[in-house]
Structures are given as structure tokens and as C-alpha cells.
Amino acid sequence: MPLFAGKGSSEVRPIVIGRIQQLQFFNGSGVGPRERTDAEKAYLRSIMYALDDAQAAGTALDVEGLHPRYAELQATHGADMLPMGKVRSLSPSSLSLSSDRCPSL
């Protein structure tokens, strides 16, 4: 079975970029810093989903064996990512604007 069976090229590119740290070109196109950051975050998010699924099923997941960059990506991007399934609650006061900052219509 192919590694990326059923996935289109737009789905494969970020996975490959996220998994391979030093990759500079993929399928003839350069990998820029922004694309790398986005791909690494998406890859980290997919690992986190897999961990949640394994935990919900009561099974163990060999994260380091399957995803050798997990610890590195977690250290680099983990603080930027919200915990899965949770949304920050906003107080009503944090959404209000003072009249001097809100132009009248």
C-alpha cells in the first residue's frame, strides 16, 4: 500500500515538509520559511490528534518511533497551539471597546 494512498498533492506536501527538517525543495518547488512553519504546525497537530485518538481507544502510540520530530516540534511550536477541543473563553469586558477607540457610524 502506498504511503499517501488517497491523498492529493496539496495534502502530501505539508506532511512531507513537516516530517523532513532539512527539506529545501519538494516536487520542484522551494520551501519557504512561512510554508515550513505552517507545515510543521499542521504535522504537529496531526500527531496530537493521533495521540488523542490512541488515548481515547486505550492504546499506546509509539510517538518517538512514528514521529521522530515530535519532541522538537512540540518544543518549537507547542506554545502557539491551543489545547485540542478547548477554546479560550472571552469575558464580555474583553470584547468591549471604549468610545474613544470606536468611531461613531
N, CA, C and O of each residue as an XYZ file, in Angstrom:
420
protein
N       0.847     -1.174      0.000
C       0.000      0.000      0.000
C       0.897      1.243      0.000
O       1.813      1.346      0.816
N       0.637      2.180     -0.907
C       1.433      3.409     -0.952
C       1.285      4.224      0.337
O       0.247      4.186      0.997
N       2.322      4.945      0.671
C       2.361      5.731      1.899
C       1.261      6.792      1.960
O       0.688      7.028      3.023
N       0.966      7.426      0.837
C      -0.009      8.512      0.815
C      -1.236      8.148     -0.033
O      -1.770      8.998     -0.746
N      -1.673      6.915      0.040
C      -2.831      6.472     -0.744
C      -4.052      7.304     -0.390
O      -4.357      7.516      0.783
N      -4.745      7.773     -1.418
C      -5.963      8.535     -1.208
C      -5.761     10.002     -0.881
O      -6.733     10.716     -0.636
N      -4.525     10.465     -0.871
C      -4.244     11.870     -0.564
C      -3.787     12.580     -1.826
O      -3.048     12.019     -2.636
N      -4.233     13.817     -1.985
C      -3.816     14.639     -3.112
C      -2.493     15.320     -2.817
O      -2.016     15.306     -1.682
N      -1.900     15.917     -3.848
C      -0.589     16.561     -3.672
C      -0.644     17.709     -2.675
O       0.341     17.969     -1.984
N      -1.787     18.407     -2.586
C      -1.881     19.507     -1.630
C      -1.924     19.007     -0.192
O      -1.626     19.764      0.731
N      -2.288     17.753      0.011
C      -2.278     17.168      1.351
C      -0.916     16.565      1.686
O      -0.499     16.566      2.844
N      -0.232     16.056      0.676
C       1.047     15.376      0.882
C       2.176     16.369      1.169
O       3.008     16.122      2.041
N       2.209     17.468      0.455
C       3.310     18.432      0.581
C       3.544     18.880      2.021
O       4.678     18.789      2.493
N       2.519     19.363      2.752
C       2.804     19.808      4.118
C       3.238     18.678      5.050
O       4.013     18.905      5.979
N       2.751     17.476      4.812
C       3.159     16.339      5.645
C       4.647     16.067      5.457
O       5.387     15.906      6.428
N       5.071     16.017      4.214
C       6.479     15.735      3.913
C       7.374     16.851      4.452
O       8.417     16.575      5.045
N       6.974     18.106      4.251
C       7.771     19.231      4.745
C       7.847     19.204      6.268
O       8.904     19.467      6.842
N       6.734     18.888      6.922
C       6.734     18.815      8.379
C       7.608     17.698      8.929
O       8.215     17.842      9.990
N       7.670     16.597      8.213
C       8.441     15.436      8.677
C       9.937     15.557      8.429
O      10.738     15.014      9.190
N      10.320     16.263      7.371
C      11.738     16.317      6.978
C      12.280     17.721      7.218
O      11.990     18.650      6.464
N      13.056     17.858      8.256
C      13.540     19.153      8.726
C      14.359     19.923      7.702
O      14.151     21.127      7.545
N      15.263     19.288      7.013
C      16.190     19.991      6.123
C      15.722     20.067      4.675
O      16.487     20.506      3.816
N      14.501     19.659      4.377
C      13.997     19.670      3.013
C      13.913     21.102      2.493
O      13.278     21.956      3.112
N      14.556     21.362      1.355
C      14.574     22.708      0.784
C      13.725     22.818     -0.480
O      13.228     23.896     -0.806
N      13.560     21.699     -1.191
C      12.746     21.647     -2.394
C      11.886     20.402     -2.343
O      12.314     19.361     -1.845
N      10.670     20.511     -2.862
C       9.796     19.346     -2.949
C       9.015     19.452     -4.249
O       8.330     20.447     -4.489
N       9.116     18.434     -5.081
C       8.462     18.415     -6.400
C       8.772     19.671     -7.213
O       7.892     20.244     -7.855
N      10.030     20.083     -7.175
C      10.471     21.201     -8.000
C      10.180     22.584     -7.454
O      10.508     23.579     -8.101
N       9.569     22.673     -6.274
C       9.264     23.979     -5.689
C      10.023     24.165     -4.388
O      10.154     23.233     -3.594
N      10.522     25.373     -4.175
C      11.235     25.684     -2.946
C      10.298     25.711     -1.748
O       9.094     25.933     -1.876
N      10.881     25.479     -0.589
C      10.135     25.516      0.672
C      10.561     26.768      1.426
O      11.702     26.868      1.875
N       9.655     27.710      1.564
C       9.953     28.960      2.257
C       9.736     28.829      3.757
O       9.132     27.861      4.218
N      10.229     29.806      4.520
C      10.113     29.756      5.980
C       8.659     29.706      6.471
O       8.344     28.960      7.399
N       7.784     30.491      5.857
C       6.377     30.508      6.285
C       5.705     29.160      6.008
O       4.968     28.636      6.843
N       5.976     28.608      4.814
C       5.401     27.307      4.474
C       5.907     26.234      5.432
O       5.144     25.362      5.849
N       7.196     26.294      5.782
C       7.753     25.314      6.714
C       7.066     25.417      8.074
O       6.674     24.400      8.647
N       6.918     26.629      8.591
C       6.269     26.815      9.890
C       4.840     26.282      9.863
O       4.426     25.562     10.772
N       4.087     26.634      8.826
C       2.705     26.165      8.710
C       2.651     24.647      8.603
O       1.800     24.012      9.225
N       3.555     24.057      7.818
C       3.585     22.602      7.644
C       3.952     21.899      8.949
O       3.361     20.875      9.293
N       4.919     22.443      9.669
C       5.316     21.834     10.939
C       4.179     21.885     11.956
O       3.961     20.925     12.695
N       3.455     23.004     11.994
C       2.325     23.110     12.922
C       1.207     22.137     12.540
O       0.601     21.515     13.412
N       0.937     22.007     11.255
C      -0.086     21.070     10.798
C       0.320     19.635     11.124
O      -0.509     18.833     11.551
N       1.584     19.318     10.924
C       2.089     17.983     11.233
C       2.007     17.722     12.733
O       1.595     16.639     13.148
N       2.391     18.694     13.545
C       2.297     18.558     14.995
C       0.847     18.360     15.421
O       0.555     17.536     16.287
N      -0.051     19.112     14.814
C      -1.479     18.973     15.123
C      -1.966     17.559     14.792
O      -2.745     16.983     15.551
N      -1.515     16.996     13.663
C      -1.934     15.643     13.290
C      -1.407     14.618     14.285
O      -2.090     13.635     14.575
N      -0.209     14.830     14.811
C       0.337     13.927     15.835
C      -0.507     14.034     17.104
O      -0.814     13.025     17.740
N      -0.875     15.252     17.463
C      -1.678     15.446     18.669
C      -3.046     14.773     18.532
O      -3.552     14.198     19.495
N      -3.649     14.842     17.333
C      -4.916     14.147     17.097
C      -4.730     12.636     17.236
O      -5.566     11.958     17.833
N      -3.639     12.112     16.687
C      -3.366     10.675     16.782
C      -3.178     10.264     18.237
O      -3.638      9.196     18.640
N      -2.512     11.091     19.025
C      -2.340     10.804     20.450
C      -3.680     10.795     21.175
O      -3.936      9.920     22.003
N      -4.529     11.760     20.866
C      -5.863     11.796     21.469
C      -6.679     10.565     21.099
O      -7.343      9.970     21.948
N      -6.624     10.186     19.814
C      -7.360      9.005     19.362
C      -6.863      7.745     20.066
O      -7.660      6.901     20.479
N      -5.546      7.623     20.201
C      -4.981      6.450     20.869
C      -5.386      6.419     22.340
O      -5.731      5.366     22.877
N      -5.341      7.571     22.976
C      -5.725      7.644     24.380
C      -7.204      7.296     24.552
O      -7.563      6.576     25.484
N      -8.060      7.796     23.669
C      -9.492      7.508     23.742
C      -9.767      6.021     23.534
O     -10.694      5.464     24.121
N      -8.953      5.384     22.693
C      -9.122      3.958     22.429
C      -8.424      3.094     23.472
O      -8.560      1.871     23.461
N      -7.675      3.729     24.374
C      -6.957      2.989     25.406
C      -5.759      2.220     24.883
O      -5.367      1.201     25.453
N      -5.176      2.713     23.790
C      -3.998      2.060     23.223
C      -2.786      2.974     23.333
O      -2.910      4.189     23.487
N      -1.637      2.368     23.251
C      -0.387      3.133     23.312
C       0.047      3.494     21.894
O      -0.219      2.758     20.944
N       0.702      4.613     21.769
C       1.215      5.060     20.481
C       2.701      5.328     20.634
O       3.112      6.101     21.500
N       3.503      4.694     19.800
C       4.951      4.893     19.826
C       5.272      6.200     19.099
O       5.671      6.195     17.934
N       5.094      7.306     19.798
C       5.246      8.625     19.180
C       6.661      8.834     18.666
O       6.848      9.263     17.527
N       7.652      8.538     19.483
C       9.043      8.765     19.068
C       9.425      7.882     17.886
O      10.195      8.306     17.025
N       8.905      6.672     17.833
C       9.205      5.776     16.719
C       8.518      6.204     15.432
O       9.116      6.152     14.357
N       7.261      6.627     15.539
C       6.491      7.025     14.365
C       6.775      8.457     13.924
O       6.732      8.773     12.735
N       7.061      9.306     14.884
C       7.239     10.739     14.605
C       8.474     11.257     15.334
O       8.347     11.895     16.379
N       9.655     10.995     14.805
C      10.893     11.382     15.498
C      11.034     12.873     15.777
O      11.793     13.250     16.670
N      10.334     13.727     15.052
C      10.450     15.179     15.271
C       9.449     15.695     16.296
O       9.412     16.898     16.556
N       8.637     14.824     16.883
C       7.570     15.269     17.779
C       8.094     16.154     18.909
O       7.581     17.256     19.101
N       9.084     15.712     19.650
C       9.588     16.489     20.787
C      10.124     17.847     20.332
O       9.877     18.865     20.979
N      10.848     17.858     19.231
C      11.400     19.107     18.694
C      10.279     20.064     18.277
O      10.319     21.249     18.608
N       9.288     19.554     17.556
C       8.185     20.402     17.101
C       7.328     20.871     18.268
O       6.835     22.000     18.263
N       7.149     20.026     19.254
C       6.385     20.411     20.442
C       7.110     21.545     21.170
O       6.477     22.496     21.630
N       8.429     21.442     21.273
C       9.210     22.491     21.938
C       9.177     23.799     21.140
O       9.145     24.884     21.720
N       9.184     23.690     19.815
C       9.214     24.879     18.961
C       7.849     25.530     18.809
O       7.732     26.751     18.914
N       6.813     24.732     18.564
C       5.503     25.277     18.212
C       4.404     24.987     19.230
O       3.300     25.520     19.108
N       4.680     24.169     20.212
C       3.636     23.745     21.144
C       2.940     24.885     21.854
O       1.727     24.832     22.055
N       3.668     25.908     22.235
C       3.073     27.034     22.956
C       2.144     27.851     22.063
O       1.269     28.555     22.568
N       2.318     27.769     20.747
C       1.478     28.518     19.812
C       0.136     27.842     19.550
O      -0.758     28.436     18.946
N       0.001     26.619     20.000
C      -1.186     25.850     19.651
C      -2.113     25.732     20.846
O      -1.679     25.410     21.952
N      -3.392     25.993     20.618
C      -4.390     25.829     21.670
C      -4.570     24.353     21.975
O      -4.436     23.513     21.085
N      -4.873     24.031     23.220
C      -5.193     22.632     23.516
C      -6.379     22.199     22.657
O      -7.333     22.954     22.472
N      -6.308     20.977     22.137
C      -7.357     20.495     21.256
C      -8.677     20.373     22.001
O      -8.716     19.927     23.147
N      -9.752     20.772     21.345
C     -11.076     20.642     21.923
C     -11.419     21.722     22.921
O     -12.488     21.681     23.530
N     -10.542     22.684     23.102
C     -10.786     23.749     24.059
C     -10.671     25.090     23.357
O      -9.829     25.276     22.479
N     -11.512     26.005     23.747
C     -11.484     27.355     23.193
C     -11.337     28.318     24.352
O     -11.979     28.152     25.389
N     -10.513     29.302     24.185
C     -10.368     30.311     25.228
C     -11.681     31.045     25.395
O     -12.306     31.464     24.421
N     -12.082     31.191     26.621
C     -13.311     31.949     26.846
C     -12.952     33.416     26.980
O     -11.945     33.772     27.593
N     -13.776     34.247     26.408
C     -13.560     35.682     26.463
C     -14.604     36.285     27.376
O     -15.789     35.968     27.277
N     -14.167     37.139     28.250
C     -15.127     37.823     29.111
C     -15.773     38.937     28.306
O     -15.158     39.464     27.379
N     -16.999     39.303     28.643
C     -17.651     40.390     27.903
C     -16.831     41.672     27.916
O     -16.837     42.416     26.935
N     -16.123     41.943     29.011
C     -15.333     43.180     29.071
C     -14.164     43.163     28.098
O     -13.719     44.221     27.654
N     -13.652     41.964     27.754
C     -12.528     41.920     26.822
C     -12.974     42.192     25.394
O     -12.144     42.448     24.521
N     -14.291     42.137     25.148
C     -14.802     42.381     23.812
C     -15.285     43.810     23.615
O     -15.552     44.222     22.486
N     -15.399     44.566     24.693
C     -15.932     45.916     24.565
C     -14.847     46.894     24.131
O     -13.662     46.699     24.402
N     -15.273     47.922     23.470
C     -14.363     48.977     23.037
C     -14.774     50.267     23.719
O     -15.964     50.542     23.875
N     -13.812     51.041     24.116
C     -14.155     52.335     24.699
C     -14.607     53.263     23.583
O     -14.236     53.071     22.425
N     -15.395     54.256     23.919
C     -15.960     55.146     22.905
C     -14.895     55.944     22.169
O     -15.112     56.362     21.032
N     -13.742     56.163     22.805
C     -12.706     56.941     22.141
C     -11.961     56.100     21.086
O     -11.281     56.664     20.229
N     -12.077     54.772     21.137
C     -11.431     53.926     20.154
C     -12.408     53.457     19.085
O     -11.985     52.900     18.072
N     -13.671     53.662     19.283
C     -14.688     53.173     18.357
C     -15.339     54.381     17.661
O     -16.086     55.131     18.290
N     -15.064     54.561     16.399
C     -15.650     55.710     15.707
C     -17.153     55.567     15.589
O     -17.670     54.460     15.437
N     -17.850     56.686     15.660
C     -19.300     56.633     15.527
C     -19.661     56.437     14.059
O     -18.962     56.901     13.158
N     -20.760     55.744     13.848
C     -21.185     55.460     12.471
C     -22.209     56.426     12.001
O     -22.674     56.329     10.865
